[in-house]
């Protein structure tokens, strides 16, 4: 993700795990406070939690998202507004 970049607010229909490989990422969610994830760390979110990823580094951030979605569930759903946090 580019410097000062962010994703659109969205929900995943399944579990999601974020791993930061380089830089740092802030994940805002409807689950509570924003979570800062630094390189070498990760965070887990249950299904149907609105989230938004924001680059918290001064440069580029590289991260992976692993998802498990049950058959019949939506993979990704746009959120109506960004979560606080």
N, C-alpha and C positions, 0 to 999 in steps of 0.2 A: 504494500500500500504506500502510495506516495506521501511525502511530507504534508502534514495538515489534512490528509485525506480521511474519508469516513465512508462507511457503507450506508445504504438506505436502511431504515428501520424495518425489521422483518421478524417473523417467527419461523422456526423449523417444526415440522410435524413429529419429529423424533428427537432423541437425545443428541446433543452436540458437545464436542470437546475441542477446545482451542489450544493450540501449542504455538508459542512464539519462538521462531528460530533466530531472528535478528531484530533488533530495535525493541520497542515496547508498544503495547496495545491497551487501550482502555475499552472495556465492554460495559456499556450502559444497558440496564435491563429493568423490567418491571418486577423483578424478583427482589430488588433492594438496592443498596448502594452500588455505584460504579466500581468495577474491579479492574485494577491495573495488573497487567501480565507482562513480565519482563522476559527477555531471551532466556530460554532454558526452562521456562515455567509454563503452566497450563491452567485451564479452568473448565468446569463442566456446567452445562445448563440442561435442565429437563425439557421435555416437549412443551410446546405452546407457551413459551416465555418470550415476550417481545424483547429484542436485543438490537443494539447498534454498535458496530465496531468503529473506533476512532484511533487514528495513529497518534500515539503520545510521544513519539521519538522526534528528535531534531532532523532526522533523515528518513530514509525508507524503512518500513517494517515489513518483514516477511513472516507469514504465519500459515499454519495448516488448520483446517477444520475437518474433523472426522464426524460423520453423521450416521445414525442408525434410525431408519424410519420404518415403521410397521406397514405391512401391506394394507392398502386401502386408505392410508393417511396422506394428507397433502405433504409434499416434500418441503416447500417453502411458501409462506404466506406473507404478503406485504402488510406491514403494520400501518394503522391509520395515522399515527404520529410517533415521533421519536420518544423512547422511554426517558424518564428523568434519571438522575443519578449523578 
